[in-house]
Amino acid sequence: MIKVKKFTFSSFLENTYLIWDESSKETMIVDPGCYDSYEEKELEGFISSNKLVVRYLVNTHCHIDHIFGCRFVKENYKVPYYAPENDLPLIEQFDKQIEFLGMELKINPPLPDHYISEDLKLKLGKTEPVFLFTPGHTPGEYCIYFPEDKICLTGDVLFQSSVGRADLWGGNYDTLLQSIKTKLLSLPDETVIYSGHGDESTIGEEKKYNPFLAEMNMW
């Protein structure tokens, strides 16, 4: 059985997730957005107190609010880092994005050790997530689906009653909607979605109430 813990970090109110197998405690850290030492300690404290065994660092996509904590996680837990190859320019231009936003520059995030693909095989205990290529918010974004537990981490693709922005670098609204239609709305209605910002929802709820999807008659 997979367990999920959400942290909301930084002024961007970004959701960072710990995903772990209940029996083995093997853990994946997804989109670490911890911006300062207080937030790093909050993440570290939960991992330590629950005796979690961190195995992977994964980014659904690489906007700055989702990668603030990547170097901390990488150096603290010595784990392989997986990210979308098409989002590599976002990591490489991290300092320029920080400067544009008028924020204090932290240490630049690391480059990925491996790139995500839909063929990627990772395991948490006996559980194997499925990686769904869902570009549109960024050129390379992936959602992470756990079929047995009916859980999907949707990054900044699909939110409760909203969808991701497509007006940032590399974004494309038509591509975003196509990703949602072909990769997410085909999941079981009871699938719980954990997004990069905001609260949880389900695929069924979004089919019924998400105004961005309803007006498109996408299913």
SERO-4910 file (N, C-alpha, C, O; in steps of 0.05 Angstrom, whole numbers):
BEGIN
 pado doro    nc1    nc2    nc3   cac1   cac2   cac3    cc1    cc2    cc3    oc1    oc2    oc3
  Met    A     17    -24      0      0      0      0     17     25      0     37     27     14
  Ile    A     10     44    -16     25     69    -19     13     91      0    -11     94      2
  Lys    A     31    105     13     23    127     31     33    153     19     54    154      5
  Val    A     19    175     24     25    201     13     26    222     35      8    223     52
  Lys    A     47    238     35     49    261     53     55    286     37     74    286     21
  Lys    A     38    306     41     41    331     26     53    353     44     44    356     67
  Phe    A     72    368     34     82    392     46     77    415     27     80    412      3
  Thr    A     70    438     38     67    462     21     89    482     28     90    491     51
  Phe    A    106    488      8    130    503     13    132    528     -4    119    530    -25
  Ser    A    147    547      6    155    572     -7    131    591    -11    108    584     -7
  Ser    A    138    615    -21    117    634    -26    100    626    -50     78    638    -55
  Phe    A    109    606    -65     93    596    -88     71    577    -79     55    568    -95
  Leu    A     71    569    -53     52    549    -42     53    524    -59     32    514    -67
  Glu    A     77    514    -64     82    491    -80     79    466    -63     89    465    -40
  Asn    A     67    445    -74     63    420    -60     86    401    -66     91    393    -88
  Thr    A    100    394    -44    122    373    -45    110    347    -34     96    348    -14
  Tyr    A    117    325    -46    105    299    -37    126    279    -30    147    276    -43
  Leu    A    120    265     -8    134    240     -1    114    218     -8     92    217      2
  Ile    A    123    199    -24    107    175    -31    123    151    -22    146    147    -30
  Trp    A    111    134     -5    125    111      4    108     86      7     84     87      9
  Asp    A    122     63      5    109     37      9    108     32     38    128     33     53
  Glu    A     84     26     48     79     23     76     95      1     89    104      4    112
  Ser    A    100    -21     75    114    -44     87    144    -40     87    157    -46    107
  Ser    A    155    -31     64    184    -29     62    195     -2     70    219      1     76
  Lys    A    178     18     71    185     46     77    201     59     55    211     81     58
  Glu    A    204     45     32    219     57     10    203     81     -1    179     79     -5
  Thr    A    218    103     -6    205    129     -9    215    143    -34    239    141    -41
  Met    A    197    157    -47    203    175    -70    196    204    -61    174    209    -52
  Ile    A    216    222    -64    210    250    -60    204    263    -86    220    262   -105
  Val    A    181    275    -89    172    287   -114    169    317   -112    155    327    -94
  Asp    A    182    331   -130    181    360   -132    188    375   -106    171    389    -95
  Pro    A    212    371    -95    219    384    -70    222    414    -73    240    424    -86
  Gly    A    202    429    -62    202    458    -65    211    472    -40    206    496    -37
  Cys    A    225    458    -22    234    471      3    254    493     -3    275    487    -16
  Tyr    A    248    517      6    264    541     -3    285    549     18    305    561     11
  Asp    A    279    544     44    298    553     64    304    530     84    293    508     81
  Ser    A    321    535    103    330    514    121    307    504    139    306    481    146
  Tyr    A    288    522    145    265    513    161    249    492    146    241    472    158
  Glu    A    244    497    121    228    478    105    244    452    100    233    431    100
  Glu    A    270    455     97    287    431     94    285    414    119    284    389    117
  Lys    A    286    427    142    285    412    168    257    399    171    255    377    183
  Glu    A    236    412    162    210    400    164    208    374    148    198    354    157
  Leu    A    218    375    124    219    351    107    236    330    119    228    307    121
  Glu    A    260    337    127    279    318    139    268    306    165    271    282    170
  Gly    A    254    322    181    244    313    206    222    292    202    221    272    217
  Phe    A    205    295    183    184    275    178    196    249    168    188    228    177
  Ile    A    215    251    150    229    227    140    242    212    163    239    187    164
  Ser    A    256    226    180    270    213    202    251    201    222    255    178    231
  Ser    A    231    216    230    213    207    251    196    183    242    187    167    258
  Asn    A    191    180    216    176    158    205    193    136    194    183    117    183
  Lys    A    219    139    198    239    118    189    236    111    160    237     87    152
  Leu    A    232    131    143    229    127    115    256    123    102    276    135    111
  Val    A    257    107     81    282    101     67    280    114     39    267    103     21
  Val    A    293    137     35    291    151     10    307    137    -12    330    132     -9
  Arg    A    293    130    -34    305    116    -56    308    133    -81    327    129    -97
  Tyr    A    290    153    -85    290    168   -110    283    197   -105    268    204    -86
  Leu    A    293    214   -122    285    242   -124    274    245   -152    287    239   -172
  Val    A    249    255   -155    235    257   -180    222    284   -183    209    294   -165
  Asn    A    225    296   -207    211    320   -214    190    315   -235    197    303   -256
  Thr    A    165    322   -230    145    321   -251    152    340   -274    149    334   -297
  His    A    162    364   -266    171    384   -285    191    402   -270    195    398   -246
  Cys    A    202    422   -284    226    435   -272    223    465   -270    243    479   -273
  His    A    199    476   -265    196    504   -258    210    508   -231    211    489   -215
  Ile    A    219    532   -226    236    537   -202    223    529   -176    237    520   -158
  Asp    A    197    533   -173    184    527   -148    183    497   -142    179    489   -119
  His    A    188    481   -162    189    452   -158    217    440   -155    220    417   -150
  Ile    A    237    457   -158    265    447   -156    282    461   -135    306    456   -133
  Phe    A    270    479   -120    285    493    -99    301    474    -81    324    479    -74
  Gly    A    289    452    -74    301    433    -55    316    410    -66    324    392    -52
  Cys    A    320    410    -93    332    386   -105    361    382    -95    368    359    -90
  Arg    A    376    403    -93    404    399    -84    405    389    -55    421    371    -49
  Phe    A    388    399    -38    386    390    -11    380    360    -10    394    345      4
  Val    A    360    352    -24    352    323    -24    374    306    -36    381    285    -25
  Lys    A    385    315    -58    406    299    -72    431    295    -54    441    273    -52
  Glu    A    439    317    -41    463    315    -24    458    302      2    476    289     13
  Asn    A    434    305     13    428    295     40    422    265     39    429    250     58
  Tyr    A    410    255     17    401    227     16    416    211     -5    412    186     -6
  Lys    A    434    223    -21    451    209    -40    435    190    -57    441    167    -61
  Val    A    413    201    -69    396    184    -86    397    193   -115    404    216   -120
  Pro    A    389    176   -133    388    183   -161    366    203   -166    344    201   -154
  Tyr    A    371    222   -184    352    244   -190    342    240   -218    357    239   -238
  Tyr    A    315    239   -221    301    235   -246    285    260   -253    271    270   -236
  Ala    A    287    269   -278    272    292   -287    267    290   -317    280    275   -331
  Pro    A    248    306   -328    243    305   -356    265    318   -372    274    340   -366
  Glu    A    274    304   -393    296    315   -410    288    341   -423    305    359   -426
  Asn    A    263    343   -432    255    367   -446    253    392   -428    251    414   -438
  Asp    A    255    387   -402    254    410   -383    282    418   -374    285    436   -357
  Leu    A    303    405   -385    330    411   -377    337    441   -380    350    452   -362
  Pro    A    328    455   -401    334    484   -402    323    500   -378    335    521   -371
  Leu    A    302    491   -366    291    505   -342    311    503   -319    314    522   -303
  Ile    A    323    480   -316    343    477   -294    368    494   -301    379    507   -283
  Glu    A    376    493   -326    400    507   -334    397    538   -331    417    552   -329
  Gln    A    373    547   -333    367    576   -331    355    584   -304    342    605   -302
  Phe    A    360    568   -284    349    572   -257    357    600   -247    340    614   -236
  Asp    A    382    608   -250    392    633   -239    378    657   -253    372    677   -240
  Lys    A    373    654   -278    359    676   -293    330    678   -284    320    701   -282
  Gln    A    317    656   -279    290    657   -269    289    670   -241    271    686   -235
  Ile    A    308    663   -224    309    674   -198    313    705   -199    299    720   -186
  Glu    A    331    713   -216    337    741   -219    312    756   -230    306    778   -220
  Phe    A    298    745   -249    275    757   -260    253    762   -239    239    782   -240
  Leu    A    251    743   -221    230    745   -200    239    762   -176    223    766   -158
  Gly    A    264    771   -176    274    787   -154    278    772   -129    276    784   -107
  Met    A    283    746   -131    287    730   -107    316    727   -101    334    732   -117
  Glu    A    322    718    -76    350    713    -68    359    687    -81    345    667    -80
  Leu    A    382    688    -93    393    664   -106    405    644    -86    422    651    -70
  Lys    A    394    620    -87    406    598    -72    425    583    -90    429    591   -113
  Ile    A    437    562    -79    454    545    -95    438    533   -118    415    524   -114
  Asn    A    449    533   -142    435    522   -165    428    493   -161    444    478   -148
  Pro    A    405    484   -171    398    456   -169    417    439   -186    429    448   -205
  Pro    A    419    413   -179    435    395   -195    422    388   -221    398    391   -224
  Leu    A    438    377   -239    427    366   -264    417    337   -258    429    324   -241
  Pro    A    398    328   -273    388    300   -268    409    279   -273    427    283   -290
  Asp    A    407    258   -258    423    234   -264    411    217   -286    425    205   -302
  His    A    385    218   -288    370    202   -308    346    218   -317    335    235   -303
  Tyr    A    337    212   -342    313    224   -352    289    206   -350    292    181   -352
  Ile    A    267    218   -345    242    202   -344    232    195   -372    235    211   -391
  Ser    A    221    172   -375    207    164   -399    183    147   -391    181    139   -367
  Glu    A    165    142   -409    142    125   -402    150     96   -398    134     80   -389
  Asp    A    175     89   -406    185     62   -402    201     59   -376    211     38   -369
  Leu    A    203     81   -361    219     81   -336    207     61   -316    183     62   -311
  Lys    A    224     45   -304    215     26   -284    229     32   -257    253     28   -254
  Leu    A    213     41   -238    222     46   -211    204     30   -192    180     26   -198
  Lys    A    214     22   -169    198      7   -150    200     19   -122    222     26   -113
  Leu    A    177     20   -109    176     25    -80    164      0    -68    140     -5    -69
  Gly    A    182    -16    -55    173    -42    -47    165    -58    -72    182    -61    -90
  Lys    A    141    -68    -72    131    -83    -95    115    -66   -114    105    -75   -134
  Thr    A    112    -40   -107     96    -22   -123    112     -9   -145    134      1   -140
  Glu    A    101     -8   -169    115      4   -192     98     26   -204     77     20   -216
  Pro    A    106     51   -201     90     73   -213     92     73   -243    111     63   -255
  Val    A     71     85   -256     71     89   -284     75    118   -290     62    136   -279
  Phe    A     93    124   -308     99    152   -316     84    159   -341     87    146   -362
  Leu    A     68    180   -340     51    189   -362     62    215   -373     63    235   -359
  Phe    A     70    215   -398     80    239   -411     57    259   -416     39    253   -432
  Thr    A     58    282   -403     36    301   -404     46    330   -409     44    346   -391
  Pro    A     58    335   -432     68    362   -437     45    382   -441     22    375   -443
  Gly    A     53    408   -440     34    429   -444     38    452   -425     39    475   -433
  His    A     42    445   -399     50    465   -379     79    471   -383     88    494   -383
  Thr    A     95    450   -386    123    452   -395    126    431   -417    109    415   -422
  Pro    A    148    433   -432    152    415   -455    155    386   -446    150    367   -462
  Gly    A    164    381   -421    171    353   -414    156    341   -392    163    319   -383
  Glu    A    135    354   -381    123    345   -356    112    316   -357    102    307   -378
  Tyr    A    115    302   -335    104    276   -331     86    275   -306     92    288   -286
  Cys    A     64    261   -307     49    254   -284     57    226   -274     67    210   -290
  Ile    A     52    220   -249     61    195   -237     36    181   -226     23    191   -208
  Tyr    A     30    158   -237      6    143   -231     12    117   -217     29    101   -226
  Phe    A     -3    111   -196      0     86   -181    -26     71   -185    -46     75   -170
  Pro    A    -27     52   -204    -53     40   -212    -66     24   -189    -90     26   -186
  Glu    A    -50      9   -173    -62     -8   -153    -75      9   -131    -95      1   -119
  Asp    A    -64     32   -125    -74     50   -104    -92     72   -115   -105     86    -99
  Lys    A    -95     73   -142   -111     94   -155   -104    122   -145   -121    137   -135
  Ile    A    -78    128   -147    -67    154   -140    -52    164   -163    -37    150   -177
  Cys    A    -54    190   -169    -39    202   -190    -29    230   -182    -44    247   -174
  Leu    A     -2    233   -184     10    260   -179      9    274   -206     23    266   -225
  Thr    A     -6    296   -207    -11    309   -233      6    335   -237      2    349   -256
  Gly    A     26    340   -219     43    363   -223     26    388   -227      7    393   -212
  Asp    A     34    404   -247     19    428   -254      3    424   -279     -1    443   -294
  Val    A     -6    400   -284    -23    394   -308    -52    398   -301    -66    412   -314
  Leu    A    -61    384   -280    -89    384   -273    -92    390   -243    -79    377   -226
  Phe    A   -109    409   -236   -114    417   -209   -143    413   -202   -160    407   -219
  Gln    A   -150    416   -177   -178    418   -169   -190    442   -182   -183    465   -176
  Ser    A   -210    438   -199   -225    459   -213   -208    477   -230   -216    500   -236
  Ser    A   -185    467   -239   -168    484   -256   -149    466   -272   -147    442   -268
  Val    A   -134    479   -290   -113    466   -305    -88    483   -304    -89    506   -295
  Gly    A    -65    472   -312    -40    486   -311    -39    510   -330    -53    511   -350
  Arg    A    -22    529   -323    -16    551   -341     -1    542   -366     14    522   -365
  Ala    A     -7    556   -388      8    549   -413     22    574   -424     30    573   -447
  Asp    A     23    595   -408     35    620   -418     64    624   -409     75    646   -412
  Leu    A     76    604   -397    103    605   -389    121    592   -410    110    581   -430
  Trp    A    147    593   -407    165    583   -427    159    554   -434    157    537   -417
  Gly    A    155    549   -460    150    522   -469    122    512   -466    116    489   -474
  Gly    A    104    529   -456     77    520   -452     60    521   -477     66    538   -495
  Asn    A     40    505   -479     22    504   -502     -5    494   -492     -8    471   -483
  Tyr    A    -26    511   -494    -52    504   -482    -65    481   -496    -76    463   -483
  Asp    A    -64    480   -523    -76    457   -537    -62    431   -530    -75    410   -526
  Thr    A    -36    432   -527    -21    408   -519    -28    400   -491    -31    376   -485
  Leu    A    -32    419   -473    -39    413   -445    -66    399   -444    -69    379   -431
  Leu    A    -86    410   -459   -113    398   -458   -112    370   -471   -126    352   -461
  Gln    A    -96    366   -491    -94    340   -503    -81    320   -484    -89    297   -483
  Ser    A    -61    329   -468    -49    311   -448    -69    303   -427    -71    280   -419
  Ile    A    -85    322   -418   -106    316   -398   -126    296   -409   -133    277   -396
  Lys    A   -135    301   -434   -155    284   -446   -145    256   -450   -159    237   -443
  Thr    A   -122    253   -461   -112    226   -469    -99    211   -446   -100    186   -446
  Lys    A    -87    224   -427    -71    210   -406    -85    210   -379    -81    191   -363
  Leu    A   -100    231   -372   -111    233   -345   -141    226   -344   -149    211   -326
  Leu    A   -157    236   -362   -186    231   -360   -193    202   -367   -216    194   -362
  Ser    A   -174    187   -378   -178    159   -383   -173    142   -358   -179    118   -358
  Leu    A   -163    154   -337   -158    139   -312   -185    134   -298   -204    149   -304
  Pro    A   -187    115   -280   -212    110   -266   -222    135   -251   -206    150   -240
  Asp    A   -248    139   -250   -259    163   -238   -252    166   -209   -250    188   -199
  Glu    A   -247    143   -195   -241    145   -166   -212    151   -161   -204    153   -138
  Thr    A   -196    154   -182   -168    161   -178   -165    188   -164   -175    208   -173
  Val    A   -150    187   -142   -145    212   -128   -122    227   -141   -101    215   -146
  Ile    A   -125    252   -146   -104    268   -158    -91    286   -137   -105    300   -122
  Tyr    A    -64    286   -136    -48    303   -119    -33    322   -137    -15    313   -151
  Ser    A    -40    347   -137    -29    366   -156     -6    383   -143     -1    381   -119
  Gly    A      7    398   -160     30    414   -152     23    438   -135     40    450   -123
  His    A     -3    446   -135    -12    468   -118    -41    462   -111    -56    450   -127
  Gly    A    -50    469    -87    -77    466    -80    -84    439    -68    -66    424    -60
  Asp    A   -110    433    -67   -120    410    -53   -124    386    -72   -122    388    -96
  Glu    A   -129    363    -59   -133    338    -74   -161    339    -87   -179    354    -79
  Ser    A   -164    322   -107   -190    318   -120   -190    290   -131   -173    273   -124
  Thr    A   -209    284   -148   -210    258   -162   -215    263   -192   -225    285   -199
  Ile    A   -208    244   -208   -214    247   -237   -244    250   -241   -252    267   -258
  Gly    A   -260    235   -227   -289    238   -230   -299    265   -223   -316    276   -237
  Glu    A   -289    277   -201   -297    304   -193   -289    324   -214   -305    343   -220
  Glu    A   -266    321   -225   -257    341   -246   -274    338   -271   -279    358   -284
  Lys    A   -281    314   -278   -299    311   -302   -326    325   -297   -337    337   -316
  Lys    A   -335    325   -273   -361    337   -267   -360    368   -264   -377    382   -274
  Tyr    A   -339    377   -250   -340    404   -240   -318    423   -250   -319    447   -246
  Asn    A   -297    412   -263   -275    430   -272   -285    446   -296   -290    435   -318
  Pro    A   -287    473   -293   -299    489   -315   -281    489   -340   -292    492   -362
  Phe    A   -255    485   -337   -238    485   -361   -242    460   -378   -238    461   -402
  Leu    A   -250    438   -365   -254    413   -379   -283    411   -389   -288    401   -411
  Ala    A   -302    420   -373   -330    418   -380   -336    433   -406   -351    423   -423
  Glu    A   -325    457   -409   -331    473   -432   -319    461   -458   -327    468   -480
  Met    A   -299    443   -454   -286    431   -477   -299    404   -485   -293    393   -505
  Asn    A   -318    395   -467   -331    369   -472   -310    347   -479   -311    336   -500
  Met    A   -292    343   -460   -268    328   -466   -270    298   -462   -251    283   -466
  Trp    A   -293    287   -454   -296    259   -450   -322    248   -461   -328    224   -459
***
